[in-house]
Amino acid sequence: MSKSNNIPSLNLQLSIGGDDCAANGIGSSNEGGIEEQVRLAGIENVYAEKVRELARREMKMAEEDFTRAKMVLEIARQEVQNVERMKEMSVVRKISPTSAVITCRNCHQFFTS
């Protein structure tokens, strides 16, 4: 430290390219680092593409599951409507409880006639 200013003295040297860099191997290690970064970027790109493909497949499977669920819901609605219609018909015709349980159409017609 300089006694007059209380500012530390710094002895810095700056070199921009040139013979010193080549002799120290600075340029060659930097190129190796860039090559390594390019290689890693390529690996990351391949990984990202695989993840995107996996996401696409999962999305397609989810859409197919949703479509199947909608079909099952529609079938259930139709069955509920059929049961309600049969219930209304049994009330209107005043069918006996025994014949309301019979599911075979021929037997059902025999008991309701």
PyMOL commands that set and color helices and strands:
alter all, ss='L'
color gray80, all
select helices_A, chain A and resi 18-24+26-93+97-101+105-112
alter helices_A, ss='H'
color red, helices_A
deselect
rebuild
show_as cartoon
